């Protein structure tokens, strides 16, 4: 049985992660340096996207967003999302099925999907925003809540 109770569904995908990238981030290395050194590590792209989204709020005056920072977040998140898709496929994912939030190495990919959802919403790309939310829900219904998207 899968972690979501579907007896006929695919087994959850558990990514192996990138120990070096994760260690570098935990030890305070700059996310840009980690992404450059480990470009396949979704977790580094997630850190970059989330930081850009955060700066988009604080950098603008009068309650507006910093569109350039949102676009940077979108690009970082999309890069990490695609790197994560590559990893998922190498681990047997066929485009659907559980990608549990509870498995720490999956979180880089899931965080990129969440950041992409936020950035898409901020620039008015509603179809992409909804696709990302659907992907998060299909991957693990808990992910969107963990990312503050519900």
C-alpha positions as CSV (number, residue, x, y, z in Angstrom):
1,X,0.0,0.0,0.0
2,X,1.3,3.5,-0.8
3,X,1.6,6.1,1.9
4,X,-1.7,7.7,0.7
5,X,-3.7,4.5,1.0
6,X,-4.1,3.7,-2.7
7,X,-3.6,-0.1,-3.1
8,X,-3.4,0.2,-6.9
9,X,-1.4,3.4,-7.2
10,X,2.4,3.7,-7.6
11,X,4.7,3.5,-4.7
12,X,5.9,6.8,-3.3
13,X,9.1,8.2,-4.9
14,X,11.9,8.8,-2.4
15,X,14.6,10.9,-3.8
16,X,18.2,10.4,-2.7
17,X,18.9,14.1,-2.4
18,X,22.3,15.8,-2.7
19,X,24.2,15.4,0.6
20,X,27.0,17.9,-0.4
21,X,24.5,20.6,-1.4
22,X,22.4,20.1,1.7
23,X,25.5,20.1,3.9
24,X,26.8,23.3,2.3
25,X,23.4,25.0,2.8
26,X,23.2,23.9,6.4
27,X,26.7,25.2,7.0
28,X,25.8,28.7,5.8
29,X,27.1,28.6,2.2
30,X,25.4,31.1,-0.1
31,X,22.6,29.5,-2.1
32,X,23.9,30.9,-5.3
33,X,27.3,29.3,-4.7
34,X,25.6,26.0,-3.8
35,X,23.5,26.1,-7.0
36,X,26.6,26.8,-9.1
37,X,28.5,24.0,-7.5
38,X,25.5,21.6,-7.5
39,X,23.2,22.7,-10.3
40,X,21.1,19.5,-10.1
41,X,20.2,20.1,-6.5
42,X,16.6,21.4,-6.3
43,X,17.1,22.4,-2.7
44,X,19.6,25.1,-3.7
45,X,17.2,26.5,-6.3
46,X,14.4,26.4,-3.7
47,X,16.5,28.5,-1.4
48,X,17.2,31.0,-4.2
49,X,13.5,31.2,-5.2
50,X,12.3,31.6,-1.7
51,X,14.8,34.3,-0.9
52,X,13.8,36.2,-4.1
53,X,10.2,36.0,-3.2
54,X,10.9,37.3,0.3
55,X,12.9,40.2,-1.1
56,X,10.2,41.0,-3.6
57,X,8.0,42.0,-0.6
58,X,10.5,44.0,1.4
59,X,12.2,45.8,-1.5
60,X,9.2,47.6,-2.8
61,X,7.7,50.7,-1.3
62,X,4.0,51.3,-0.8
63,X,2.9,47.6,-0.6
64,X,3.8,46.9,-4.3
65,X,6.0,43.9,-5.2
66,X,9.4,44.1,-6.8
67,X,8.5,42.5,-10.2
68,X,12.2,41.8,-11.0
69,X,12.6,39.8,-7.8
70,X,9.4,37.9,-8.6
71,X,10.7,37.0,-12.1
72,X,14.0,35.9,-10.6
73,X,12.1,33.7,-8.1
74,X,10.1,32.3,-11.0
75,X,13.2,31.4,-12.9
76,X,15.0,29.9,-9.9
77,X,11.9,27.9,-9.0
78,X,11.4,26.7,-12.6
79,X,15.0,25.6,-12.8
80,X,14.7,23.6,-9.5
81,X,11.4,22.2,-10.6
82,X,12.9,20.8,-13.8
83,X,16.0,19.5,-12.0
84,X,13.6,17.8,-9.6
85,X,11.6,16.3,-12.5
86,X,14.8,14.8,-13.9
87,X,15.6,13.2,-10.5
88,X,12.0,11.9,-10.1
89,X,12.1,10.3,-13.5
90,X,15.4,8.7,-12.7
91,X,13.8,7.3,-9.5
92,X,10.9,5.7,-11.5
93,X,8.3,8.5,-11.4
94,X,6.0,8.4,-14.4
95,X,4.5,11.9,-14.1
96,X,2.1,11.0,-11.3
97,X,2.0,9.4,-7.9
98,X,3.2,10.2,-4.4
99,X,6.2,12.3,-3.6
100,X,6.0,12.5,0.2
101,X,6.8,15.7,2.0
102,X,7.8,13.6,5.0
103,X,10.9,12.4,3.0
104,X,13.4,15.3,3.5
105,X,15.2,14.9,0.1
106,X,11.8,15.3,-1.7
107,X,11.4,18.8,-0.2
108,X,13.8,20.6,-2.5
109,X,11.5,19.7,-5.5
110,X,8.3,20.3,-3.6
111,X,9.6,23.7,-2.3
112,X,10.4,24.7,-5.9
113,X,6.9,23.8,-7.0
114,X,5.5,25.9,-4.1
115,X,7.8,28.8,-5.0
116,X,6.8,28.5,-8.6
117,X,3.1,28.6,-7.6
118,X,3.7,31.8,-5.6
119,X,5.6,33.5,-8.3
120,X,3.1,32.6,-11.0
121,X,0.3,33.9,-8.9
122,X,2.2,37.2,-8.3
123,X,2.6,37.8,-12.0
124,X,-1.0,36.8,-12.8
125,X,-0.2,33.4,-14.4
126,X,-3.2,31.7,-12.9
127,X,-3.0,28.5,-15.0
128,X,0.5,27.9,-13.9
129,X,-0.4,28.7,-10.3
130,X,-3.2,26.2,-10.4
131,X,-1.1,23.5,-12.1
132,X,1.5,23.9,-9.4
133,X,-1.1,23.6,-6.6
134,X,-2.5,20.5,-8.3
135,X,1.0,19.0,-8.6
136,X,1.6,19.6,-4.9
137,X,-1.7,18.1,-4.0
138,X,-1.1,15.1,-6.2
139,X,2.4,14.6,-4.8
140,X,1.4,14.9,-1.2
141,X,-1.8,16.6,0.1
142,X,0.3,17.8,3.1
143,X,2.9,19.7,1.0
144,X,0.8,22.8,0.1
145,X,-0.1,23.3,3.8
146,X,3.5,22.8,4.9
147,X,4.5,25.5,2.4
148,X,1.8,27.9,3.5
149,X,-0.2,27.8,0.3
150,X,-3.6,26.8,1.8
